């Protein structure tokens, strides 16, 4: 995998394939992480490892390019966030759908029960 990174020219043209050393890269997931000395970007099976200073420069360049794109083409919409429902809310919804409770149910006590000590006979 070849990575070309240019920051001086903002009107980049897509590079043309140079020969047989080019591979088609099919990426099903992207993972970004770090350890104590380096940061990595994992594209499927391939990994790009960079020192922290290079990653910092990459993020600054990406932020600038995104701002330029948004100024020309309009704001990029963020993907909608999934709501995290509490388990109590999920239970109430499930019970309401099965018609085991009515809409008059106002709240559920979600406090844990205090366990009484076992009786010794």
Number of C-alpha atoms within 10 A of each C-alpha: 11 7 6 6 8 9 11 8 7 10 6 9 7 6 7 6 9 7 7 6 8 10 10 6 11 10 11 8 9 12 10 11 10 13 7 6 8 14 17 17 16 15 16 13 11 13 14 12 15 15 12 15 10 13 16 12 12 14 11 12 16 13 12 13 14 14 15 13 13 12 10 9 9 10 11 10 6 6 6 6 6 6 6 8 8 8 10 13 13 12 12 18 13 13 13 14 11 10 10 9 13 12 8 6 9 6 9 10 7 8 6 6 7 6 6 6 6 6 5 4 3
